[in-house]
Amino acid sequence: MLIALLRTVILYLLLIVGLRLMGKKQVGELEPAELVMAMLMSDLAAVPMQDFGIPLLYGVVPIITLLCLTMMLSVLTVRSLKLRLLLCGRPSIVVERGQILQKELSKTRMSPDELMEELRLLGITDLASVKYAILETSGRLSAVLYTARQPLTPEQMHLDTPEPGLPLTIIDNGEIYPDNLRRRGLNRTWLDKTLREHGVRSARQVFLMTVDELGGVYFCQKEEQA
């Protein structure tokens, strides 16, 4: 039993390292070569986990080999445009100036319904407002709207709006983050006062509390357990 536990832990940690080396991408954003690599590594790890008669090295060595190959391909694709196009493909423009490019859409094997669904997920319902829609190599759709259809920004309206900056977590599920409190130039006295203003007596009653660079507070109290 102990051997099975150790084998599982080793292979699990090895896969985590492999995914970390592949970068901070979601599965849907992986390039084809990266997705194939991730699938192969998971399959290679599954066999030694289930069959204890197979030496652990039979799973570890191929996974390490694949990781080395992944790193080599990453370096080569950065340096070689031709290799990058071969392995990753190129983005496809499927909508241009409000018109669907039917031949290009057919090449990507995407139906008009799927195109409209992807546009709706981007908050776009009017195809005529799209200047360009591009199917990226990751399989995700990106869109560029006509300037007249883009939302107005404070800069375009010549408004001077302050930047709240990045909110820092002060309390997470009842636990106080003292380092973030100090980074905002605040102390426990301020925190206790703010908690009282929100009607709570203890940080343990707080689900989430953040403070941005302008001192703006987001407060969410824990729900009572039924």
C-alpha positions in Angstrom: 0.0 0.0 0.0 2.8 2.4 0.9 4.6 1.6 -2.4 1.4 2.4 -4.4 1.1 5.7 -2.5 4.7 6.7 -3.2 4.4 5.8 -6.9 1.2 7.9 -7.2 2.8 10.9 -5.4 5.9 10.8 -7.5 4.0 10.6 -10.8 1.6 13.2 -9.7 4.3 15.7 -8.8 6.1 14.9 -12.0 3.0 15.8 -14.0 2.5 19.0 -12.1 6.1 20.0 -12.9 5.4 19.2 -16.5 2.3 21.3 -16.7 4.1 24.2 -15.0 6.9 24.0 -17.6 4.2 24.3 -20.3 3.2 27.7 -19.0 0.1 29.2 -17.4 -2.5 28.2 -20.0 -5.9 26.7 -19.6 -6.5 23.4 -21.4 -8.6 25.2 -24.1 -5.7 27.6 -24.8 -3.0 25.0 -25.4 -1.5 24.8 -28.8 -2.0 21.4 -30.6 1.5 20.2 -29.8 1.1 21.1 -26.2 -2.3 19.4 -25.9 -0.9 16.2 -27.4 2.0 16.4 -25.0 -0.3 16.8 -22.0 -2.4 13.8 -23.1 0.6 11.6 -23.6 2.0 12.4 -20.2 -1.2 11.6 -18.4 -1.5 8.3 -20.2 2.2 7.4 -19.4 1.6 8.2 -15.7 -1.7 6.2 -15.5 -0.1 2.9 -16.4 2.5 2.7 -13.6 -0.1 3.9 -11.1 -2.5 1.0 -11.9 0.0 -1.8 -12.7 2.5 -2.3 -9.8 4.3 -4.9 -11.9 5.6 -2.2 -14.2 8.8 -0.5 -12.9 8.3 3.1 -11.9 11.1 4.1 -14.3 9.0 2.9 -17.2 6.7 5.8 -16.5 9.2 8.4 -15.3 11.7 8.2 -18.1 9.2 8.7 -21.0 7.6 11.6 -19.1 11.0 13.3 -18.6 11.8 12.7 -22.2 8.6 14.3 -23.3 9.3 17.3 -21.0 12.7 17.7 -22.5 11.2 17.5 -26.0 8.6 20.1 -25.1 11.3 22.5 -23.9 13.3 22.0 -27.0 10.3 22.6 -29.3 9.4 25.7 -27.3 12.8 27.2 -27.9 12.8 26.2 -31.6 9.3 27.6 -32.3 10.4 30.9 -30.8 13.4 31.1 -33.1 11.8 29.6 -36.3 8.6 31.0 -37.8 8.3 28.1 -40.2 8.4 25.5 -37.4 5.9 27.6 -35.4 3.5 27.7 -38.3 4.0 23.9 -38.9 3.3 23.0 -35.3 0.8 25.7 -34.2 -0.8 26.7 -37.4 -1.8 30.3 -38.1 -4.8 32.4 -37.1 -7.8 32.4 -39.5 -9.9 35.5 -40.2 -13.5 34.3 -40.4 -15.3 37.6 -40.4 -14.1 40.7 -42.3 -16.0 44.0 -42.3 -19.2 42.4 -41.1 -19.1 39.6 -43.7 -18.5 36.0 -43.0 -15.7 34.5 -45.0 -17.4 31.3 -45.9 -14.4 29.5 -47.4 -12.2 30.3 -44.5 -14.9 29.3 -42.0 -15.3 26.0 -43.9 -11.5 25.4 -43.6 -11.7 25.7 -39.9 -14.7 23.3 -39.8 -16.7 25.8 -37.8 -20.4 26.2 -38.6 -22.2 29.6 -38.7 -24.1 28.6 -35.5 -20.8 27.9 -33.7 -19.5 31.3 -35.0 -22.5 33.1 -33.6 -22.2 31.3 -30.3 -18.6 32.3 -29.9 -19.5 35.9 -30.8 -22.3 35.9 -28.2 -19.8 34.7 -25.6 -17.8 37.8 -26.4 -20.9 39.9 -25.9 -21.5 40.5 -29.6 -24.9 40.0 -31.1 -24.7 42.1 -34.2 -22.4 40.7 -36.9 -22.4 44.0 -38.8 -20.5 45.6 -35.9 -17.6 43.2 -36.3 -14.7 44.5 -38.3 -12.6 41.4 -37.9 -13.2 38.0 -36.1 -10.2 35.8 -35.9 -10.0 32.1 -34.9 -6.7 31.9 -33.0 -4.4 29.0 -33.0 -5.6 28.0 -29.5 -9.1 27.5 -31.0 -10.6 30.6 -29.3 -12.3 33.4 -31.2 -11.2 37.0 -30.9 -13.1 40.0 -32.4 -12.3 43.6 -33.3 -15.3 45.9 -33.5 -15.7 49.0 -35.6 -14.6 52.1 -33.7 -18.2 53.5 -33.7 -19.5 50.3 -32.1 -16.8 50.1 -29.4 -17.7 51.2 -25.8 -16.7 54.7 -24.9 -13.7 55.0 -22.6 -13.1 57.8 -20.1 -10.1 58.9 -22.2 -12.3 59.4 -25.3 -14.8 61.4 -23.2 -11.9 63.5 -21.8 -12.8 62.4 -18.2 -10.1 62.3 -15.5 -10.9 59.1 -13.7 -8.7 57.8 -10.8 -7.3 54.3 -11.1 -8.3 52.1 -8.2 -5.4 49.7 -8.9 -5.1 46.1 -7.9 -7.3 45.1 -4.9 -5.4 43.2 -2.2 -7.0 40.5 -0.1 -7.2 41.5 3.6 -9.4 38.7 4.8 -10.0 35.4 3.1 -12.5 33.1 4.6 -11.9 34.4 8.1 -8.1 34.6 7.8 -6.4 38.0 8.0 -3.5 38.7 5.6 -1.3 41.1 7.8 1.3 41.6 4.9 -1.4 42.9 2.6 -2.7 45.1 5.4 0.7 46.7 5.8 1.2 47.1 2.1 -1.9 49.3 2.0 -0.5 51.3 4.9 -3.2 50.1 7.3 -3.2 48.5 10.7 -5.4 46.3 13.0 -7.0 49.4 14.5 -8.3 50.4 11.1 -9.4 46.8 10.4 -11.3 46.5 13.6 -13.1 49.8 13.0 -14.0 48.8 9.4 -15.4 45.4 10.6 -17.6 47.2 13.2 -18.9 49.6 10.5 -20.0 46.5 8.5 -21.7 45.0 11.5 -19.3 42.2 12.4 -17.3 41.7 15.5 -14.6 39.3 14.2 -12.7 38.5 11.0 -14.0 35.0 11.3 -17.4 36.3 10.2 -15.9 37.6 6.9 -15.8 35.6 3.7 -13.8 38.1 1.7 -12.5 41.6 2.2 -10.2 43.5 -0.2 -8.8 47.0 -0.3 -7.7 48.8 -3.5 -5.0 51.4 -3.9 -7.5 54.2 -3.4 -8.8 52.7 -0.2 -11.9 51.3 -1.7 -13.2 48.3 0.4 -15.0 45.3 -0.9 -16.7 43.4 1.9 -18.5 40.0 1.8 -19.8 38.5 5.0 -20.0 34.8 5.5 -23.4 33.2 5.0 -25.0 31.6 8.0 -24.8 27.8 7.9 -28.3 26.2 7.8 
